[in-house]
Amino acid sequence: MTEATRKDGWAVTLGPYTYIPAPAHSSATVNGTLTKGGCPVALQVTEPVLRDFIDTMSVLEKDLARRWISATEWPAFALAE
């Protein structure tokens, strides 16, 4: 998952799609969009589910990165003779 900076927040690339969330302090009637090939589709029903999924994946990605870094810092053990 790759994140790219936008003027009004974060755009998240999901394969060939780009998810652009609604601005943080917008009204409940403003929705984010999912874009592919320059064609945006406003997310009305599925945006909360997609946002929860992306948030969960971000937490998992950070935890995995933390564990990966700590695993590479372990001392190398000599092989058994």
Sequence and secondary structure as in RCSB ss.txt:
>XXXX:A:sequence
MTEATRKDGWAVTLGPYTYIPAPAHSSATVNGTLTKGGCPVALQVTEPVLRDFIDTMSVLEKDLARRWISATEWP
AFALAE
>XXXX:A:secstr
 EEEEETTEEEEEETTEEEE   TT  TT   EEEETTEEEE SSSHHHHHHHHHHHHHHHHHHHHHHHHHHTS 
      
